[in-house]
Amino acid sequence: MTQVRDIMTKEVETCSLLDTIHEVALKMKEENVGAIPIIDNERLVGMITDRDIVLRCVAERQPFSSKVEEVMSTNLFTITPDTTTQEAARMMAQHQIRRLPVVEKSKLVGIVALGDFAVRDLTDHQAGEALSQISETTEDQLNH
């Protein structure tokens, strides 16, 4: 059975609580990613996505000089490297999320994203089914 450690991205760009929304957005652009984990004293304390910036910053007219703490998500779903890819896919589908931080003892060790399943060509039926549920829900949301 495939584990998350086999497909996760290990080199993850992060920001700290001292960074501004503008700095996070620039890092997203430079790294071509849609989410940046927020670290404090080596502990994962939050995640900020491009969607967080749009909904909690741009739409609320929050200045880009605001600290990431003001717009980041703190109620995170995380997994460990030993989590099976089936369980990771099930969590993504259940919670309608596209990325899961991978942690060991509150320390970020990687991230697994929806695309990692496709890139690794996992043929696990359960994982594929869970991922299609995320895609269907996302398409429904876009069409309404």
GUBA-560879 format. One record per residue (C-alpha): residue number from 1; residue in three letters; chain; x, y, z. Coordinates in Angstrom, 3 decimals, m for minus. Example, Ala and Ser with C-alpha at 12.3 -4.5 7.8 and 13.67 -1.06 7.14 Angstrom:
<nodes>
node pos = 1	code = ala	unit = A	xx = 12.300	yy = m4.500	zz = 7.800
node pos = 2	code = ser	unit = A	xx = 13.670	yy = m1.060	zz = 7.140
</nodes>
This chain:
<nodes>
node pos = 1	code = met	unit = A	xx = 0.000	yy = 0.000	zz = 0.000
node pos = 2	code = thr	unit = A	xx = 1.405	yy = 3.388	zz = m1.006
node pos = 3	code = gln	unit = A	xx = 2.098	yy = 5.892	zz = 1.742
node pos = 4	code = val	unit = A	xx = 2.073	yy = 9.664	zz = 1.563
node pos = 5	code = arg	unit = A	xx = 5.871	yy = 9.730	zz = 2.033
node pos = 6	code = asp	unit = A	xx = 6.133	yy = 8.120	zz = m1.418
node pos = 7	code = ile	unit = A	xx = 4.327	yy = 10.920	zz = m3.264
node pos = 8	code = met	unit = A	xx = 4.634	yy = 14.064	zz = m1.094
node pos = 9	code = thr	unit = A	xx = 6.692	yy = 17.090	zz = m1.980
node pos = 10	code = lys	unit = A	xx = 9.476	yy = 17.314	zz = 0.581
node pos = 11	code = glu	unit = A	xx = 10.987	yy = 20.675	zz = m0.325
node pos = 12	code = val	unit = A	xx = 8.204	yy = 23.057	zz = 0.695
node pos = 13	code = glu	unit = A	xx = 8.520	yy = 26.825	zz = 0.648
node pos = 14	code = thr	unit = A	xx = 7.187	yy = 28.402	zz = 3.832
node pos = 15	code = cys	unit = A	xx = 6.631	yy = 31.812	zz = 5.379
node pos = 16	code = ser	unit = A	xx = 6.571	yy = 32.989	zz = 8.974
node pos = 17	code = leu	unit = A	xx = 4.103	yy = 34.982	zz = 11.049
node pos = 18	code = leu	unit = A	xx = 6.313	yy = 38.019	zz = 10.443
node pos = 19	code = asp	unit = A	xx = 5.672	yy = 37.979	zz = 6.691
node pos = 20	code = thr	unit = A	xx = 3.098	yy = 40.187	zz = 5.020
node pos = 21	code = ile	unit = A	xx = 0.374	yy = 39.127	zz = 2.635
node pos = 22	code = his	unit = A	xx = 2.313	yy = 40.807	zz = m0.169
node pos = 23	code = glu	unit = A	xx = 5.451	yy = 38.768	zz = 0.633
node pos = 24	code = val	unit = A	xx = 3.442	yy = 35.540	zz = 0.641
node pos = 25	code = ala	unit = A	xx = 1.793	yy = 36.424	zz = m2.681
node pos = 26	code = leu	unit = A	xx = 5.210	yy = 37.105	zz = m4.226
node pos = 27	code = lys	unit = A	xx = 6.513	yy = 33.758	zz = m2.982
node pos = 28	code = met	unit = A	xx = 3.453	yy = 32.034	zz = m4.470
node pos = 29	code = lys	unit = A	xx = 4.193	yy = 33.687	zz = m7.794
node pos = 30	code = glu	unit = A	xx = 7.927	yy = 32.848	zz = m7.701
node pos = 31	code = glu	unit = A	xx = 7.311	yy = 29.221	zz = m6.749
node pos = 32	code = asn	unit = A	xx = 4.194	yy = 28.828	zz = m8.923
node pos = 33	code = val	unit = A	xx = 2.160	yy = 27.429	zz = m6.027
node pos = 34	code = gly	unit = A	xx = m1.308	yy = 28.172	zz = m4.663
node pos = 35	code = ala	unit = A	xx = m0.569	yy = 27.660	zz = m0.966
node pos = 36	code = ile	unit = A	xx = 2.184	yy = 28.470	zz = 1.490
node pos = 37	code = pro	unit = A	xx = 2.453	yy = 26.870	zz = 4.937
node pos = 38	code = ile	unit = A	xx = 3.095	yy = 29.298	zz = 7.802
node pos = 39	code = ile	unit = A	xx = 5.743	yy = 28.222	zz = 10.293
node pos = 40	code = asp	unit = A	xx = 6.543	yy = 29.567	zz = 13.773
node pos = 41	code = asn	unit = A	xx = 9.542	yy = 28.116	zz = 15.630
node pos = 42	code = glu	unit = A	xx = 9.561	yy = 25.159	zz = 13.222
node pos = 43	code = arg	unit = A	xx = 5.888	yy = 24.403	zz = 14.028
node pos = 44	code = leu	unit = A	xx = 3.150	yy = 24.494	zz = 11.403
node pos = 45	code = val	unit = A	xx = 0.714	yy = 27.164	zz = 12.609
node pos = 46	code = gly	unit = A	xx = m1.300	yy = 27.930	zz = 9.498
node pos = 47	code = met	unit = A	xx = m1.675	yy = 27.860	zz = 5.754
node pos = 48	code = ile	unit = A	xx = m2.426	yy = 30.664	zz = 3.361
node pos = 49	code = thr	unit = A	xx = m3.846	yy = 29.985	zz = m0.074
node pos = 50	code = asp	unit = A	xx = m4.424	yy = 32.175	zz = m3.085
node pos = 51	code = arg	unit = A	xx = m8.124	yy = 31.851	zz = m2.256
node pos = 52	code = asp	unit = A	xx = m7.504	yy = 33.129	zz = 1.307
node pos = 53	code = ile	unit = A	xx = m5.813	yy = 36.197	zz = m0.161
node pos = 54	code = val	unit = A	xx = m8.730	yy = 36.882	zz = m2.496
node pos = 55	code = leu	unit = A	xx = m11.531	yy = 36.282	zz = 0.028
node pos = 56	code = arg	unit = A	xx = m9.985	yy = 37.607	zz = 3.230
node pos = 57	code = cys	unit = A	xx = m7.699	yy = 40.288	zz = 1.876
node pos = 58	code = val	unit = A	xx = m8.776	yy = 41.655	zz = m1.509
node pos = 59	code = ala	unit = A	xx = m12.542	yy = 41.285	zz = m0.982
node pos = 60	code = glu	unit = A	xx = m12.296	yy = 42.739	zz = 2.536
node pos = 61	code = arg	unit = A	xx = m10.007	yy = 45.572	zz = 1.391
node pos = 62	code = gln	unit = A	xx = m7.320	yy = 44.415	zz = 3.797
node pos = 63	code = pro	unit = A	xx = m3.966	yy = 46.136	zz = 3.089
node pos = 64	code = phe	unit = A	xx = m1.331	yy = 43.902	zz = 1.485
node pos = 65	code = ser	unit = A	xx = 1.027	yy = 45.054	zz = 4.221
node pos = 66	code = ser	unit = A	xx = m1.068	yy = 43.123	zz = 6.773
node pos = 67	code = lys	unit = A	xx = 0.575	yy = 40.169	zz = 8.483
node pos = 68	code = val	unit = A	xx = m0.313	yy = 36.708	zz = 7.179
node pos = 69	code = glu	unit = A	xx = m1.818	yy = 35.897	zz = 10.556
node pos = 70	code = glu	unit = A	xx = m4.802	yy = 38.073	zz = 9.648
node pos = 71	code = val	unit = A	xx = m5.858	yy = 35.994	zz = 6.629
node pos = 72	code = met	unit = A	xx = m4.306	yy = 32.540	zz = 7.021
node pos = 73	code = ser	unit = A	xx = m6.288	yy = 29.429	zz = 7.849
node pos = 74	code = thr	unit = A	xx = m5.448	yy = 27.937	zz = 11.226
node pos = 75	code = asn	unit = A	xx = m7.912	yy = 25.062	zz = 11.421
node pos = 76	code = leu	unit = A	xx = m5.790	yy = 22.676	zz = 9.372
node pos = 77	code = phe	unit = A	xx = m6.215	yy = 19.055	zz = 8.458
node pos = 78	code = thr	unit = A	xx = m2.828	yy = 17.357	zz = 8.514
node pos = 79	code = ile	unit = A	xx = m1.447	yy = 13.888	zz = 7.913
node pos = 80	code = thr	unit = A	xx = 1.762	yy = 12.025	zz = 8.703
node pos = 81	code = pro	unit = A	xx = 4.192	yy = 10.506	zz = 6.194
node pos = 82	code = asp	unit = A	xx = 2.888	yy = 7.062	zz = 7.186
node pos = 83	code = thr	unit = A	xx = m0.697	yy = 7.876	zz = 6.169
node pos = 84	code = thr	unit = A	xx = m1.815	yy = 5.779	zz = 3.217
node pos = 85	code = thr	unit = A	xx = m2.592	yy = 7.535	zz = m0.038
node pos = 86	code = gln	unit = A	xx = m6.115	yy = 6.077	zz = 0.233
node pos = 87	code = glu	unit = A	xx = m6.651	yy = 7.807	zz = 3.587
node pos = 88	code = ala	unit = A	xx = m5.143	yy = 11.072	zz = 2.311
node pos = 89	code = ala	unit = A	xx = m7.445	yy = 11.040	zz = m0.729
node pos = 90	code = arg	unit = A	xx = m10.437	yy = 10.240	zz = 1.487
node pos = 91	code = met	unit = A	xx = m9.614	yy = 13.202	zz = 3.763
node pos = 92	code = met	unit = A	xx = m9.231	yy = 15.528	zz = 0.780
node pos = 93	code = ala	unit = A	xx = m12.607	yy = 14.479	zz = m0.594
node pos = 94	code = gln	unit = A	xx = m14.348	yy = 14.590	zz = 2.787
node pos = 95	code = his	unit = A	xx = m13.075	yy = 18.070	zz = 3.652
node pos = 96	code = gln	unit = A	xx = m13.007	yy = 19.412	zz = 0.066
node pos = 97	code = ile	unit = A	xx = m9.340	yy = 20.405	zz = 0.189
node pos = 98	code = arg	unit = A	xx = m6.661	yy = 20.163	zz = m2.458
node pos = 99	code = arg	unit = A	xx = m3.558	yy = 20.123	zz = m0.243
node pos = 100	code = leu	unit = A	xx = m2.622	yy = 18.407	zz = 3.002
node pos = 101	code = pro	unit = A	xx = 0.405	yy = 19.406	zz = 5.069
node pos = 102	code = val	unit = A	xx = 2.447	yy = 16.403	zz = 6.156
node pos = 103	code = val	unit = A	xx = 3.715	yy = 16.744	zz = 9.727
node pos = 104	code = glu	unit = A	xx = 5.707	yy = 14.827	zz = 12.289
node pos = 105	code = lys	unit = A	xx = 5.474	yy = 16.123	zz = 15.878
node pos = 106	code = ser	unit = A	xx = 3.955	yy = 19.430	zz = 14.649
node pos = 107	code = lys	unit = A	xx = 6.917	yy = 19.968	zz = 12.295
node pos = 108	code = leu	unit = A	xx = 6.195	yy = 20.302	zz = 8.568
node pos = 109	code = val	unit = A	xx = 7.996	yy = 17.592	zz = 6.600
node pos = 110	code = gly	unit = A	xx = 6.147	yy = 17.878	zz = 3.298
node pos = 111	code = ile	unit = A	xx = 2.910	yy = 18.550	zz = 1.513
node pos = 112	code = val	unit = A	xx = 0.701	yy = 16.362	zz = m0.634
node pos = 113	code = ala	unit = A	xx = m1.507	yy = 17.974	zz = m3.257
node pos = 114	code = leu	unit = A	xx = m4.275	yy = 16.709	zz = m5.471
node pos = 115	code = gly	unit = A	xx = m1.912	yy = 16.758	zz = m8.435
node pos = 116	code = asp	unit = A	xx = 0.572	yy = 14.467	zz = m6.690
node pos = 117	code = phe	unit = A	xx = m1.851	yy = 11.583	zz = m7.106
node pos = 118	code = ala	unit = A	xx = m2.105	yy = 12.131	zz = m10.863
node pos = 119	code = val	unit = A	xx = 1.624	yy = 12.736	zz = m11.353
node pos = 120	code = arg	unit = A	xx = 2.521	yy = 9.514	zz = m9.573
node pos = 121	code = asp	unit = A	xx = m0.076	yy = 7.672	zz = m11.685
node pos = 122	code = leu	unit = A	xx = m1.630	yy = 5.969	zz = m8.706
node pos = 123	code = thr	unit = A	xx = m4.191	yy = 3.495	zz = m9.882
node pos = 124	code = asp	unit = A	xx = m5.722	yy = 2.835	zz = m6.495
node pos = 125	code = his	unit = A	xx = m9.482	yy = 2.730	zz = m7.108
node pos = 126	code = gln	unit = A	xx = m10.429	yy = 4.275	zz = m3.764
node pos = 127	code = ala	unit = A	xx = m7.994	yy = 7.181	zz = m4.171
node pos = 128	code = gly	unit = A	xx = m9.238	yy = 7.838	zz = m7.714
node pos = 129	code = glu	unit = A	xx = m12.834	yy = 7.802	zz = m6.575
node pos = 130	code = ala	unit = A	xx = m12.161	yy = 10.246	zz = m3.740
node pos = 131	code = leu	unit = A	xx = m10.304	yy = 12.583	zz = m6.057
node pos = 132	code = ser	unit = A	xx = m13.129	yy = 12.570	zz = m8.581
node pos = 133	code = gln	unit = A	xx = m15.498	yy = 13.628	zz = m5.773
node pos = 134	code = ile	unit = A	xx = m13.342	yy = 16.708	zz = m5.150
node pos = 135	code = ser	unit = A	xx = m13.348	yy = 17.564	zz = m8.859
node pos = 136	code = glu	unit = A	xx = m17.122	yy = 17.125	zz = m9.178
node pos = 137	code = thr	unit = A	xx = m17.806	yy = 19.325	zz = m6.160
node pos = 138	code = thr	unit = A	xx = m15.417	yy = 21.979	zz = m7.460
node pos = 139	code = glu	unit = A	xx = m17.101	yy = 21.977	zz = m10.879
node pos = 140	code = asp	unit = A	xx = m20.536	yy = 22.252	zz = m9.236
node pos = 141	code = gln	unit = A	xx = m19.307	yy = 25.233	zz = m7.196
node pos = 142	code = leu	unit = A	xx = m17.933	yy = 26.939	zz = m10.309
node pos = 143	code = asn	unit = A	xx = m21.176	yy = 26.471	zz = m12.218
node pos = 144	code = his	unit = A	xx = m23.306	yy = 28.143	zz = m9.529
</nodes>
